[in-house]
Amino acid sequence: MLSFVTTASSGTSTAASPMGGGTTMLIMMVGLLAVMYFMVIRPENKKKKEQEALRSSLHKGDKITTIGGIMGKIVDIKDDKIVIETGEDQVRMELQKWSVMTNHSAEKEKSKRAAEAREAAQKAKEEKAREKEAKKAEKDMR
C-alpha cells in the first residue's frame, strides 16, 4: 500500500494561481487557432477561389482534364455543364463544370506569358549592363 505524505510550510500555498494558468491557456489557444488559420484554412480558401476562377474562365476549344482523368476539348458550355469531345473518334460527353481539374490551354498561355516576361527581364538586364559599361568606358576616357 502506498501512502502519500504532503508537507506544507507555514502560510504558503502550493496551488497554482488560477489567473496565471488561464491566461497561459488562452494565449496558447489563440496561437493554435492562428496557426490553424494560416496553415490550413487560408490555403484551402485560396485553392477554392483559384478553382472557381478556372471553371468560370472556360471557353470553347480549351483542352481540359477532369477530376476523373478524362481529357478532352470543350465543344459546348452551358450554365453548369460542359460538353467535351474526346479522342479521334470524337466521342462527346456532358460533364459538370465542377469536375474540371485543369485547363491545359490556359496553362500553355500562362507559361508562354511567363517565358516572354523572363525574356523581357533578361533583355532589360543586358541593356542595363551595356549602359553601365558604356558609362564606365566614358568615365575612363576622361
C-alpha positions in Angstrom: 0.0 0.0 0.0 1.3 3.4 -1.0 1.0 6.4 1.2 1.4 9.9 0.2 2.9 12.5 2.5 2.3 16.1 2.0 4.2 18.8 3.8 3.1 22.3 3.8 5.2 25.1 5.1 3.6 27.7 7.3 1.4 30.1 5.4 2.4 29.2 1.9 0.2 27.8 -0.8 1.4 25.2 -3.3 -1.6 25.5 -5.7 -1.0 27.4 -9.0 -2.9 30.7 -9.3 -5.9 30.2 -11.5 -5.3 33.6 -13.2 -1.9 32.8 -14.5 -2.8 29.3 -15.7 -5.9 30.6 -17.5 -4.0 33.4 -19.3 -1.4 31.0 -20.5 -4.1 28.6 -21.7 -5.9 31.4 -23.5 -2.7 32.6 -25.2 -1.9 29.0 -26.3 -5.5 28.6 -27.7 -5.3 31.8 -29.7 -1.9 30.8 -31.0 -3.2 27.4 -32.1 -6.1 29.0 -33.9 -3.8 31.4 -35.7 -1.6 28.6 -36.8 -4.6 26.6 -38.0 -5.9 29.6 -39.9 -2.6 30.3 -41.7 -1.6 26.7 -42.3 -4.9 25.1 -43.2 -7.9 27.4 -43.7 -6.3 30.2 -45.7 -4.6 28.0 -48.3 -7.7 25.9 -48.7 -9.8 29.1 -49.4 -7.2 30.3 -51.8 -7.3 27.0 -53.7 -11.1 27.1 -53.9 -11.0 30.6 -55.3 -8.4 29.5 -58.0 -10.6 26.5 -58.9 -13.7 28.7 -59.2 -11.8 31.2 -61.4 -10.6 28.3 -63.6 -14.1 26.9 -64.1 -15.6 30.3 -64.8 -12.9 31.1 -67.4 -13.6 28.0 -69.6 -14.1 28.7 -73.3 -14.9 26.6 -76.3 -11.8 24.9 -77.7 -10.0 24.7 -74.4 -8.3 21.4 -73.7 -9.1 20.2 -70.2 -8.6 17.3 -67.8 -11.4 16.3 -65.4 -11.0 15.1 -61.8 -11.6 11.5 -63.1 -8.7 11.9 -65.6 -10.8 12.3 -68.8 -9.0 14.5 -71.2 -10.9 16.4 -74.0 -11.7 19.5 -75.9 -14.6 21.7 -74.9 -17.2 21.9 -77.7 -20.2 23.5 -75.8 -20.7 25.3 -72.5 -24.0 25.6 -70.7 -24.8 27.1 -67.3 -23.2 24.5 -65.0 -22.3 21.8 -67.6 -19.8 21.4 -70.4 -19.7 19.1 -73.4 -16.3 17.7 -74.3 -15.0 15.8 -77.2 -12.5 13.0 -76.5 -10.2 11.1 -78.8 -10.0 10.8 -82.5 -13.4 9.1 -82.7 -15.0 12.3 -81.4 -17.0 10.9 -78.5 -18.9 13.6 -76.8 -19.5 13.6 -73.1 -21.6 16.0 -71.0 -20.0 16.8 -67.6 -20.5 19.1 -64.7 -18.2 22.2 -64.6 -17.0 21.3 -61.1 -15.4 18.2 -62.5 -12.8 20.2 -64.4 -9.4 20.0 -62.7 -7.0 21.6 -65.2 -7.3 23.8 -68.3 -4.3 22.9 -70.5 -4.9 25.7 -72.9 -4.8 28.3 -70.1 -1.7 26.7 -68.7 0.1 26.9 -72.0 -0.9 30.5 -72.4 0.3 31.3 -68.9 3.6 29.6 -69.4 4.1 31.4 -72.7 3.5 34.7 -71.0 5.9 33.8 -68.2 8.6 32.9 -70.8 8.0 36.2 -72.5 8.3 38.0 -69.2 11.6 36.2 -68.4 13.0 37.1 -71.8 12.0 40.8 -71.3 13.6 40.8 -67.9 16.8 39.3 -69.4 16.9 41.9 -72.2 16.4 44.7 -69.7 19.2 43.3 -67.5 21.5 43.1 -70.5 20.6 46.6 -71.6 21.3 47.9 -68.1 24.7 46.1 -68.1 25.6 47.7 -71.5 24.6 51.2 -70.2 26.7 50.7 -67.1 29.6 49.5 -69.3 29.2 52.5 -71.6 29.2 54.9 -68.7 32.3 53.3 -67.3 34.1 53.5 -70.6 33.1 57.2 -71.0 34.4 57.9 -67.5 37.7 56.1 -68.3 38.1 58.2 -71.5 38.1 61.5 -69.5 
